[in-house]
């Protein structure tokens, strides 16, 4: 379902949209695609931050395990 809304954009942004609108049928379609991609990017960044927090939380244990594994490596 689409809901009509009104937004205010600078002339500079509108000119940039018009410059790249190409295959899109309208400014609205262009903006919807752009916003969906941006929201997807924000969601990925949120997951990556959470993953990094988990890794950092367990970093000492993971590093100790890696050092232990390296002791089993045969000399070259």
C-alpha positions in Angstrom: 0.0 0.0 0.0 1.3 3.4 -0.9 0.6 6.5 1.2 1.0 9.9 -0.3 3.0 12.3 1.7 4.7 15.7 1.2 8.4 16.4 1.8 10.6 19.4 1.3 13.9 18.9 -0.5 16.5 21.4 -1.5 16.8 22.5 -5.1 20.3 21.0 -5.1 18.9 17.5 -4.2 16.1 17.7 -6.8 18.6 18.6 -9.5 20.8 15.6 -8.5 17.8 13.3 -8.5 16.8 14.6 -12.0 20.4 14.0 -13.1 20.3 10.3 -12.1 16.7 9.5 -12.5 17.3 7.5 -15.7 15.4 4.2 -15.5 13.1 5.3 -12.7 9.5 6.3 -13.6 9.4 9.2 -11.2 11.2 11.1 -8.4 9.0 9.1 -6.0 10.2 5.8 -7.3 13.8 7.0 -7.3 13.5 8.2 -3.7 11.7 5.0 -2.5 14.5 2.8 -4.0 17.2 5.1 -2.5 15.6 5.0 1.0 15.1 1.2 0.9 18.8 0.8 0.1 19.8 3.2 2.8 17.6 1.5 5.4 19.2 -1.8 4.3 22.7 -0.3 4.8 21.7 0.9 8.3 20.4 -2.5 9.2 23.6 -4.2 8.0 25.7 -1.7 9.9 23.7 -2.4 13.1 24.3 -6.2 12.7 28.0 -5.6 12.1 28.3 -3.4 15.2 26.5 -6.1 17.3 28.8 -8.8 15.9 31.9 -6.7 16.6 30.7 -6.1 20.2 30.3 -9.9 20.6 33.8 -10.5 19.1 35.4 -7.9 21.3 33.6 -9.2 24.4 35.2 -12.6 23.8 38.5 -11.4 22.3 40.8 -12.5 25.2 39.4 -16.0 25.1 39.6 -16.2 21.2 43.2 -14.9 21.2 44.2 -17.4 23.9 42.7 -20.2 21.8 44.5 -19.0 18.7 47.8 -18.9 20.5 47.3 -22.4 21.8 46.5 -23.7 18.3 49.7 -22.1 17.0 51.8 -24.1 19.5 50.7 -27.3 17.6 52.0 -25.9 14.3 55.0 -27.7 12.9 58.1 -25.6 12.3 58.8 -24.8 8.6 
